[in-house]
Structure formats: C-alpha cells, structure tokens
Amino acid sequence: MLAELGLTFERADYVNRFMGLSTDAFHRALDADAQARLGRAIAQEVRGSERLRQVMIAHLTEVPGATAAVTALRLPKAIASSGSRQGLERKLKQVGLWDHFAPHVYSADHVAEAKPAPDLFLHAAAALGIAPADCLVIEDSVNGVLGARAAGMTVWGFLGGGHVHDGTGPRLAEAGTQRVLADWAEAAASWPLNG
C-alpha cells in the first residue's frame, strides 16, 4: 500500500524503523518520511484504509506455540503493546489469547508516552502489583527493549514473529536483552518457576 502511494522501504529497514512504535508515532514517522521523500503527507490515507484493515484481519494468526507457552506460565502476566486498545483486543480475541491476559491488557492508549518510553511497562507492572525489578518482558522490537530496560525490568528478545529478519537478534541484544529466544517453545522451557 505504501508503494502504491509512492513510499517504498526494504523490509528489514521498515521493521527496524517502525516496529514497537505506537500507532500515532508510526503515522507521525511515516508522514515525516513521506514529507521528506514525496513532499506530502500520506498517513491519513493509510490510517483510514479499510483494505489494509481487512488484509491484517485475514492474515493474522497465532505465533506458533504462543498459547501453549502462555498457558504454561502460572505467574501474573500482562500485555503491554504499542498498538491501540481496540486493535489489540480484536487481535488477541482473533488468535484466542484474550482470556489468558484480560483484564491486564494495556496499550499505548493507557499512557502519555508509549515505547520506547518506560511508561507502558511501568503501568502494567503497577496494575499487576509487581515491582518492575521483578518483571520479565518478552519483547520483539528495539523500541520495546529500550522501554522495558528504562523501566528497570529484565528483557528477553523474541525472534518467533513473522516480521523478524536476520538482523533482529543482534539488534535486540545490542538494545539490552539479557537473552534472545528463537520461539515460544524456548520461552516456555525457560520460564521462571511458577509460584
């Protein structure tokens, strides 16, 4: 869709530039790139696209092993996502993960500053009643790693998502992850003791 509007990115560059940003921050960054390269804003065309929404709905699936890993973890848990509250609820319900986290599902809509700021992670920890230093964050974006580290939390990088490319692991490690997980099976095998 961006290419049709005249704005193209290499896949890895797109992921590196935009992953982990809130929806509003993504649209601001997209418009900045469009202004610089095309001389015009395009975010409104992207934001309001029913075509894009339908493609995302049609292609959204569970990352393999996510439900099993989340079910195996008996400790308090939350979602802290840069997405919108409405979009996050729709996505989690579509892949069958909503009930594993609700009511502890937090989006960029819950805080003044989304990732890479620590606000979202601190909000989730406070809602769970867990000290930030006792929290483990599984994160697939550099912006998320930076936010979780700024919140004083332990961060493991995650490489099991469809957006991952060859440079993702080193970038997550460079941002400050304590370890990098290949997939949800490795995450589940590495969980802290439940209890």
C-alpha positions in Angstrom: 0.0 0.0 0.0 2.8 2.4 0.8 4.5 1.6 -2.5 1.2 2.5 -4.3 1.3 5.8 -2.5 5.0 6.3 -3.7 6.8 5.4 -0.5 8.9 2.2 -0.5 11.1 0.5 2.1 13.3 -2.5 2.2 11.5 -5.0 4.5 14.3 -5.0 7.2 14.5 -1.2 7.1 10.7 -0.9 7.6 10.8 -3.3 10.5 13.8 -1.6 12.1 12.3 1.8 11.7 8.7 1.2 12.8 8.4 -1.9 15.0 7.3 -1.2 18.5 6.0 2.3 17.9 2.5 3.3 18.9 0.0 3.8 16.1 0.2 7.5 16.4 4.1 7.5 16.5 4.1 5.2 13.4 1.9 7.6 11.5 4.0 10.6 12.5 7.2 8.9 11.4 5.5 7.7 8.2 4.4 11.3 7.4 7.9 12.6 8.2 9.4 10.1 5.7 6.7 10.9 3.1 7.2 14.7 3.5 11.0 14.2 3.1 10.8 11.8 0.1 7.5 12.7 -1.6 6.8 16.3 -0.4 3.4 15.3 1.0 1.8 13.5 4.0 0.2 10.1 3.4 -0.6 8.8 6.9 -4.3 9.7 6.7 -4.7 7.6 3.6 -3.1 4.6 5.5 -4.8 5.2 8.8 -8.3 5.2 7.2 -7.8 2.2 4.9 -10.4 -0.4 5.2 -8.4 -2.5 2.7 -5.4 -2.5 4.9 -7.6 -3.4 8.0 -9.1 -6.3 6.1 -5.8 -7.7 5.0 -4.4 -7.6 8.5 -7.5 -9.4 9.8 -7.3 -12.0 7.1 -3.6 -12.8 7.7 -3.4 -12.6 11.5 -2.6 -15.9 13.1 -1.1 -17.0 16.4 2.6 -17.1 16.5 3.3 -20.9 16.7 3.4 -22.1 20.3 2.2 -18.8 21.9 -0.9 -20.2 23.5 0.9 -23.2 25.0 3.7 -21.0 26.4 1.3 -18.5 27.9 -0.9 -21.3 29.4 2.2 -22.9 31.0 3.1 -19.7 32.8 1.1 -19.5 36.0 2.6 -16.2 37.3 0.7 -12.9 36.9 1.1 -11.7 33.3 0.0 -8.7 31.2 0.2 -7.5 27.6 2.0 -4.1 27.1 1.6 -3.3 23.4 2.2 -0.1 21.4 -1.0 -0.8 19.4 -4.3 0.8 20.1 -6.6 -0.7 22.7 -9.3 -1.5 20.2 -6.9 -3.1 17.7 -5.2 -5.1 20.5 -8.4 -6.5 21.8 -9.5 -7.5 18.3 -6.2 -9.2 17.6 -5.9 -11.1 20.9 -9.5 -12.3 20.6 -8.9 -13.4 17.0 -5.9 -15.6 17.9 -7.5 -16.9 21.2 -5.2 -15.2 23.7 -7.5 -12.5 25.1 -8.8 -14.7 28.0 -5.2 -15.5 29.0 -4.4 -11.9 29.8 -7.7 -9.9 30.4 -8.1 -7.7 32.2 -4.4 -7.0 32.1 -4.2 -5.8 28.5 -2.5 -2.4 28.2 -1.9 -0.4 25.1 -0.4 2.9 24.1 -3.8 4.4 24.9 -3.2 3.8 28.6 -0.1 6.1 28.9 1.1 9.5 27.9 4.3 8.2 26.3 4.5 4.8 24.5 7.6 2.7 23.7 10.5 3.4 23.8 9.5 5.3 27.0 9.1 3.1 30.1 5.5 4.3 30.9 3.6 1.4 29.4 5.7 -1.2 31.2 5.5 0.7 34.5 1.7 1.0 34.1 1.4 -2.8 33.5 3.6 -3.6 36.5 1.7 -1.3 38.8 -1.6 -2.8 37.6 -0.3 -6.3 38.4 1.1 -5.2 41.7 4.6 -6.4 40.8 7.8 -4.4 41.3 9.5 -3.5 38.0 12.7 -5.3 39.0 10.7 -8.5 39.4 9.2 -8.3 35.9 10.3 -10.3 32.9 9.4 -8.7 29.5 9.3 -10.7 26.3 9.9 -8.2 23.5 10.3 -8.3 19.7 11.3 -4.7 19.0 14.2 -2.5 19.8 11.8 0.2 20.9 10.2 -2.2 23.4 13.6 -3.4 24.7 14.6 0.2 25.3 11.3 0.9 27.2 11.5 -2.2 29.3 15.1 -1.6 30.2 14.3 2.0 31.1 11.6 0.6 33.4 14.2 -1.5 35.2 12.9 -4.8 34.0 14.6 -8.0 32.7 14.1 -8.3 29.0 14.3 -11.3 26.7 14.3 -10.7 23.0 11.9 -12.8 20.9 12.6 -13.9 17.3 9.5 -16.1 16.6 7.3 -13.4 14.9 6.8 -13.2 11.2 8.4 -9.7 11.0 11.8 -11.0 12.2 14.8 -10.8 9.8 18.4 -11.8 10.0 19.5 -8.7 11.8 16.8 -8.7 14.5 18.6 -10.9 17.1 21.7 -8.8 17.1 19.7 -5.5 17.3 17.7 -6.8 20.2 20.8 -7.9 22.0 22.5 -4.6 21.3 19.5 -2.8 22.8 20.0 -4.6 26.1 18.2 -8.0 26.2 19.6 -10.5 28.7 18.9 -13.3 26.2 17.3 -13.9 22.9 14.7 -16.6 22.3 14.1 -18.3 19.0 10.5 -19.2 19.5 7.7 -19.7 22.1 8.8 -23.3 22.8 12.2 -22.0 24.0 10.4 -19.3 26.1 8.2 -21.9 27.8 11.2 -24.1 28.5 12.9 -21.1 30.1 10.1 -19.6 32.3 11.0 -18.8 35.9 9.5 -21.3 38.3 5.7 -20.7 38.6 4.9 -19.7 42.1 
